[in-house]
Amino acid sequence: MADIDRFEDDEEPLRPGDRWEDDLRRFKEMLGKDGKDINSPEALEEIIQFYFEHEKFEEALAYTDKLITFEPFNADAWQRKGMIYNNLFKYDEALQAYEKALSLNPTDPEIFINRGITLDNLNRVEESLASFDVALQLDPASVDGLFHKGVTFEKQERFEEAVRLFQRILELDPEHADAWYELGYCHDYLDRPEESLRCYDEHLNRDPYNHNAWYNRGIVLNRVGKFQESIKSYEFALAIKEEFPSAWYNMGNAYANLANLPEAISCYKRTLEFEPADVPAWHNLGNAYEEQANYKEAIAAFTNAIKHDDQHYESFFGRGCCWDALGQPKKALTDYRKGLDIYSDYPELWYARADAEYNLGKFDDSLDSYRKVIELDPGNAEAWFDYGDTLLELGSVQSAVQALDKSISLRPEFALAHFSRAKAAIGEGKYDEAAEILQRAFALQADLRKDFRTLYPELAGRKPFSLLLRD
């Protein structure tokens, strides 16, 4: 799952309490027996509105056609027909209806606005914006025109232009809740988290039951590191709409960032109750189990992620790390190779592969993999160290010295790199140079003296090393 999702409000399904059947019976009685006798345009308009509001678009279209038969020059009826077609995703038919409406009433800004919405749905962006512009020429204070033009700018990621339009709406109507919401969305994408949060708060002051706003607010808080506050926002979103897997998932991430792994695991599991094939949820569940050193459960979670997406190289990496932790480097190496077959520009995965190859005694392969790590990530001091240390073990002293010097240049306080560099100097018989390097290594990490005594018992009592080993 991605970090920020933009959701549209979901319409609540009809319930018995909506008195659907009673209202429908009343409308049919108004229209005449069986709803077939057309003798009341007012009744037709009312039933069209009723069906439209309840998203019964086919029924609304049928009665709109009846109304147009009764009043063929009714621009509002043609406009409504266009709106119905738009909601049925029949955009070409919608445009034809709007053109007819405009031929009957060419100065109605609402027709241009609805026409612009349909053009936007067809991704005919410039035509859409031109239609909104005509509406705003006819009515410069049209909040609907400003709003839908702003939304089109958002879709094109023209956020600064969208911000200006939503701000203009709020000058005209400070209580416009949707403008506050969209403004929060824009500021988030423009990396203005404080402004984004302020706008979402303004929206929620006016529409406190918008679960999407609580969710987006949580994402912004998470992004700025306010994990506990983000959790509270997700909890509000879930109190309003429990079946909201993205909120469960992101709340799990917030808990994970707080190192509260049991709660994170619980949230990821709730996500998977609603979306059993959610690969990021399976993957992060695996990560959480791995952090707990519960490697068998982690392997099961990563395996499920791979089951639903066999190209998810991150889960091959995660599962390989678990096999490594369980002392099964062969299985780990198999997963690392599969991950790199999918995505080869991943230095951390090459690094894990190199370590597994080293542990399996595949030293030449390991060196190749370490070289790939430093090719992809030349500033990685630890990779240069492991590469150099492996070269040193294999007797390639000069190449090892170059690699270890590079590691030290990148990270001067890296005691182990200094220690291995001293080992290389000893291998070359350069004892004075080795002693000088060891002095730095011991200053950075005193317990390396014990390692030196273990590795070089014959040198420990000899100058210049004996002076360095005094407690």
C-alpha positions in Angstrom: 0.0 0.0 0.0 1.1 3.3 -0.7 1.9 6.1 2.4 -1.1 8.4 1.4 -4.3 7.3 -0.2 -7.1 9.7 -1.3 -10.5 8.2 -0.8 -13.8 9.5 -1.8 -16.6 9.4 0.7 -18.6 6.2 0.5 -22.4 6.5 0.3 -24.2 4.6 2.9 -26.4 1.7 1.6 -30.1 2.0 1.8 -31.7 0.8 5.0 -35.3 -0.1 5.8 -35.5 3.1 7.8 -35.0 5.1 4.6 -38.7 4.3 3.8 -37.7 3.4 0.2 -40.8 1.4 -0.6 -43.1 3.9 0.9 -41.6 6.8 -1.0 -41.5 4.7 -4.2 -45.2 3.8 -3.8 -46.1 7.4 -3.3 -44.2 8.5 -6.4 -45.9 5.9 -8.5 -49.3 7.0 -7.3 -48.4 10.6 -8.2 -47.5 9.4 -11.8 -50.6 7.4 -12.3 -51.5 3.8 -12.4 -48.3 1.6 -12.6 -46.3 4.8 -13.2 -47.2 4.8 -16.9 -49.5 7.8 -17.2 -47.4 10.9 -17.9 -49.4 13.9 -16.8 -47.3 15.7 -14.1 -43.9 17.1 -15.0 -43.5 18.1 -11.3 -44.0 14.5 -10.2 -41.6 13.3 -12.9 -38.9 15.7 -11.6 -39.5 14.6 -8.1 -39.2 10.9 -8.8 -36.1 11.5 -11.0 -34.5 13.3 -8.1 -35.4 10.5 -5.8 -33.9 7.8 -8.0 -30.8 9.9 -8.7 -30.1 10.5 -5.0 -30.5 6.8 -4.3 -28.1 6.0 -7.2 -30.8 4.2 -9.2 -29.5 5.7 -12.4 -31.2 3.4 -14.9 -34.6 4.1 -13.4 -33.8 7.8 -13.2 -32.8 7.8 -16.9 -36.1 6.1 -17.9 -38.1 8.8 -16.2 -35.9 11.6 -17.5 -36.6 10.3 -21.0 -40.3 10.5 -20.2 -39.9 14.0 -18.9 -38.1 15.1 -22.1 -40.9 13.5 -24.2 -43.3 15.7 -22.3 -41.0 18.8 -22.3 -38.4 18.4 -25.1 -37.1 22.0 -24.7 -36.4 21.7 -20.9 -32.7 22.4 -20.6 -32.6 21.2 -17.0 -34.0 17.9 -18.0 -31.3 17.5 -20.7 -28.7 18.5 -18.1 -30.0 15.9 -15.7 -29.9 13.3 -18.4 -26.2 14.2 -18.9 -25.5 13.9 -15.2 -27.2 10.4 -15.1 -25.1 9.2 -18.1 -22.0 10.5 -16.4 -22.8 8.4 -13.3 -23.4 5.4 -15.6 -19.9 6.0 -17.0 -21.5 6.7 -20.4 -19.5 9.9 -21.0 -20.0 10.4 -24.7 -23.8 10.2 -24.2 -23.5 12.6 -21.3 -21.7 15.1 -23.5 -24.4 14.9 -26.2 -27.0 15.6 -23.5 -25.0 18.6 -22.2 -24.7 20.0 -25.7 -28.4 19.8 -26.2 -28.9 21.5 -22.8 -26.5 24.3 -23.9 -28.3 24.8 -27.2 -31.5 25.5 -25.1 -29.8 27.6 -22.4 -26.2 28.7 -23.4 -25.8 30.9 -20.3 -26.3 28.4 -17.5 -23.0 28.0 -15.7 -24.1 24.7 -14.1 -24.3 23.0 -17.4 -20.7 24.0 -18.2 -19.6 22.8 -14.8 -21.2 19.3 -15.3 -19.9 19.2 -18.8 -16.4 19.9 -17.4 -16.7 17.1 -14.9 -17.5 14.6 -17.7 -14.6 15.9 -19.9 -12.3 15.4 -16.9 -13.6 11.9 -16.5 -12.6 11.3 -20.2 -9.2 12.8 -19.3 -9.8 15.6 -21.8 -8.2 18.0 -19.3 -7.8 21.2 -21.3 -11.4 21.0 -22.6 -12.6 20.3 -19.0 -10.7 23.4 -17.7 -12.1 25.5 -20.6 -15.6 24.4 -19.7 -15.1 25.4 -16.1 -13.6 28.7 -17.2 -16.8 29.5 -19.2 -18.9 28.7 -16.1 -16.7 31.1 -14.1 -17.0 33.8 -16.7 -20.8 33.5 -16.4 -20.6 33.4 -12.6 -17.2 34.4 -11.1 -18.5 33.5 -7.7 -19.6 30.0 -8.6 -18.3 27.8 -5.8 -19.1 24.7 -7.7 -17.1 25.9 -10.7 -14.1 26.9 -8.6 -14.3 23.6 -6.7 -14.4 21.2 -9.7 -11.7 23.2 -11.5 -9.6 22.8 -8.3 -10.2 19.1 -8.2 -9.1 18.8 -11.9 -5.9 20.7 -11.0 -5.3 18.2 -8.2 -5.6 15.2 -10.5 -3.0 16.8 -12.7 -0.8 17.5 -9.6 -1.1 21.2 -10.2 -1.4 21.7 -6.5 -0.4 25.4 -6.2 -3.1 26.3 -8.7 -5.6 24.1 -6.9 -4.7 25.8 -3.6 -5.5 29.2 -5.0 -9.0 28.0 -6.1 -9.8 26.4 -2.8 -8.7 29.5 -0.9 -10.9 31.6 -3.2 -13.9 29.3 -2.3 -13.2 29.8 1.4 -13.1 33.6 0.9 -16.6 33.2 -0.5 -17.8 30.5 2.0 -15.6 29.9 5.0 -17.8 27.0 6.0 -17.2 25.0 2.8 -16.1 21.8 4.4 -15.0 20.1 1.2 -12.8 23.0 0.3 -11.0 22.7 3.6 -10.6 18.9 3.0 -9.1 19.4 -0.5 -6.9 22.2 0.7 -5.5 19.8 3.4 -4.8 17.3 0.7 -3.0 19.8 -1.5 -0.8 21.1 1.3 0.1 17.5 2.2 1.4 16.9 -1.3 3.2 20.2 -1.3 5.0 19.1 1.9 3.4 21.6 4.2 2.3 19.3 7.0 1.4 22.0 9.5 -0.9 23.7 7.0 -2.3 20.4 5.9 -3.2 19.5 9.5 -4.8 22.9 10.1 -7.0 22.4 7.1 -8.0 18.9 8.0 -8.9 20.2 11.5 -11.0 22.9 10.0 -12.8 20.3 7.8 -13.4 18.0 10.8 -14.8 20.9 12.8 -17.5 21.1 10.1 -17.7 17.4 9.2 -16.5 15.3 12.2 -17.7 12.0 10.8 -15.6 12.0 7.7 -13.5 8.9 8.2 -11.4 9.8 5.1 -10.4 13.1 6.7 -9.4 11.4 10.0 -7.4 8.9 8.0 -5.5 11.5 5.9 -4.8 13.5 9.0 -3.3 10.4 10.5 -1.1 9.9 7.5 0.2 13.5 7.8 0.9 13.0 11.5 2.7 9.8 10.8 4.9 11.5 8.2 6.1 14.1 10.7 6.8 11.5 13.3 3.9 12.1 15.6 3.0 8.5 15.8 0.9 8.5 18.9 -1.3 11.3 17.5 -1.6 9.6 14.2 -2.9 6.5 16.0 -5.6 8.6 17.6 -6.7 9.8 14.2 -6.8 6.3 12.7 -8.9 5.2 15.7 -11.4 8.0 15.0 -11.5 6.9 11.4 -12.1 3.3 12.4 -14.7 4.2 15.0 -16.7 5.7 12.1 -15.9 3.0 9.6 -14.5 -0.2 11.1 -14.2 -1.9 7.7 -11.4 0.4 6.6 -8.3 -1.8 5.8 -6.0 1.1 4.9 -6.6 2.7 8.3 -5.8 -0.6 10.1 -2.7 -1.0 8.0 -1.3 2.5 8.6 -2.2 2.3 12.3 -0.1 -0.9 12.3 2.8 1.0 10.8 2.5 3.7 13.4 2.5 1.2 16.2 5.6 -0.5 14.6 7.3 2.9 14.5 6.7 3.1 18.3 8.2 -0.4 18.6 4.8 -1.6 19.9 5.0 -4.8 17.9 2.0 -6.7 19.5 -0.4 -3.9 18.6 1.2 -3.6 15.1 0.6 -7.3 14.5 -3.0 -7.0 15.7 -3.6 -4.1 13.2 -2.0 -6.0 10.3 -4.2 -9.0 11.1 -7.3 -6.8 11.0 -6.2 -5.4 7.7 -6.0 -9.0 6.3 -9.4 -9.9 7.7 -10.8 -7.3 5.2 -8.2 -7.8 2.4 -6.7 -11.3 2.6 -4.5 -10.7 -0.5 -3.0 -7.4 0.8 0.7 -7.9 0.1 2.1 -5.0 2.0 0.1 -6.1 5.1 1.5 -9.6 4.9 5.0 -8.2 4.4 4.8 -5.8 7.3 3.3 -8.6 9.4 6.4 -10.6 8.6 8.6 -7.7 9.5 7.0 -7.3 12.9 7.3 -11.0 13.6 10.9 -10.9 12.5 11.6 -8.0 14.9 10.2 -10.2 17.7 12.5 -13.0 16.6 9.4 -15.1 15.9 11.0 -16.3 12.7 8.6 -19.2 11.9 5.6 -16.9 11.9 7.6 -14.3 10.0 8.4 -16.9 7.3 4.7 -17.8 7.0 3.8 -14.2 6.6 6.5 -13.5 4.0 5.4 -16.7 2.2 1.8 -15.4 2.0 3.0 -12.1 0.6 5.0 -14.1 -2.1 1.9 -16.3 -2.8 -0.1 -13.2 -3.7 2.7 -11.5 -5.5 5.6 -13.7 -6.7 7.5 -10.5 -7.8 7.6 -9.1 -4.3 11.4 -9.1 -3.9 11.2 -7.4 -0.5 9.4 -10.5 0.9 12.1 -12.8 -0.6 14.6 -10.6 1.2 12.7 -10.7 4.5 12.2 -14.5 4.4 15.8 -15.0 3.5 16.8 -13.0 6.6 14.7 -15.3 8.7 16.3 -18.4 7.3 19.6 -16.8 8.1 18.6 -16.1 11.6 17.5 -19.8 11.9 20.9 -20.9 10.8 19.8 -22.1 7.4 22.0 -20.1 5.0 21.3 -22.3 2.0 17.6 -21.5 2.1 18.5 -17.9 2.8 20.7 -17.7 -0.3 18.0 -19.2 -2.4 15.6 -16.5 -1.4 18.2 -13.7 -1.9 18.9 -15.0 -5.4 15.2 -15.0 -6.2 14.8 -11.5 -4.9 17.7 -10.3 -7.0 16.4 -12.0 -10.1 13.4 -9.7 -9.7 15.2 -6.5 -8.8 18.9 -6.4 -9.1 19.6 -2.8 -8.0 19.0 -3.4 -4.3 22.3 -3.1 -2.4 21.0 -4.4 0.9 19.9 -7.6 -0.8 23.2 -8.0 -2.4 24.8 -7.5 1.0 22.7 -10.2 2.6 23.5 -12.5 -0.3 27.3 -11.8 0.1 27.1 -12.6 3.8 25.2 -15.9 3.1 27.7 -16.9 0.5 30.5 -16.2 2.9 28.9 -18.3 5.6 28.6 -21.1 3.1 32.3 -20.9 2.2 31.5 -19.5 -1.3 34.2 -16.9 -0.9 34.6 -16.0 -4.6 30.9 -15.6 -5.0 30.8 -13.5 -1.8 33.5 -11.2 -3.1 31.5 -10.7 -6.3 28.4 -9.8 -4.3 30.3 -7.4 -2.0 31.6 -5.7 -5.2 28.0 -5.3 -6.4 27.1 -3.7 -3.0 29.8 -1.1 -3.3 29.0 -0.5 -6.9 25.4 0.3 -6.0 26.2 2.0 -2.7 29.8 3.4 -2.8 29.4 5.2 0.4 28.7 2.1 2.5 31.7 1.9 4.9 30.6 -1.5 6.3 30.4 -3.1 2.8 33.9 -1.8 2.0 35.1 -3.3 5.4 33.5 -6.7 4.7 34.9 -6.7 1.2 38.4 -5.8 2.4 38.3 -8.2 5.4 37.3 -11.1 3.1 40.1 -10.2 0.6 42.5 -10.2 3.6 41.3 -13.7 4.7 41.9 -14.9 1.1 45.4 -13.4 1.0 44.8 -10.5 -1.4 46.5 -8.1 0.9 47.0 -5.1 -1.4 43.4 -5.2 -2.6 42.3 -5.6 1.0 44.3 -2.5 2.1 42.7 -0.4 -0.6 39.2 -1.5 0.5 39.9 -1.0 4.2 41.4 2.4 3.6 38.2 3.3 1.7 36.1 2.1 4.6 38.1 4.2 7.1 37.9 7.3 4.9 34.1 7.0 4.9 33.9 6.3 8.6 37.0 7.3 10.5 35.5 6.0 13.9 35.0 2.5 12.5 37.2 0.5 15.0 36.9 -2.8 13.2 38.1 -1.4 9.9 41.2 0.0 11.7 41.8 -3.3 13.3 41.7 -5.2 10.0 43.9 -2.6 8.4 46.4 -3.3 11.2 46.1 -7.0 10.5 47.0 -6.2 6.8 50.0 -4.3 7.9 51.1 -7.2 10.1 50.7 -9.5 7.1 53.1 -7.3 5.2 55.6 -7.3 8.1 55.0 -3.6 8.8 54.8 -3.8 12.6 55.4 -0.1 13.4 52.6 0.9 11.0 50.4 -1.8 12.4 51.0 -0.5 16.0 50.1 3.0 15.0 46.9 1.8 13.4 46.1 -0.4 16.4 46.5 2.5 18.7 43.6 4.2 16.9 41.6 1.0 16.9 42.0 0.4 20.7 41.2 4.0 21.4 37.9 3.5 19.6 37.1 0.0 21.0 39.1 -1.1 24.0 38.0 -4.7 23.9 39.8 -5.3 20.6 43.0 -5.7 22.8 41.6 -9.1 23.8 41.0 -10.0 20.2 44.6 -9.1 19.3 46.0 -11.3 22.1 43.9 -14.2 20.8 44.9 -13.7 17.2 48.5 -12.9 17.8 49.7 -14.5 21.0 53.3 -14.5 19.7 53.3 -10.8 19.1 51.4 -9.7 22.2 54.5 -9.6 24.4 56.8 -8.0 21.8 57.4 -4.4 21.1 55.8 -2.3 19.7 52.6 -4.2 20.5 53.3 -4.9 24.2 53.1 -1.2 25.0 49.6 -1.0 23.5 48.3 -4.0 25.4 48.9 -2.7 28.8 45.7 -2.4 30.9 
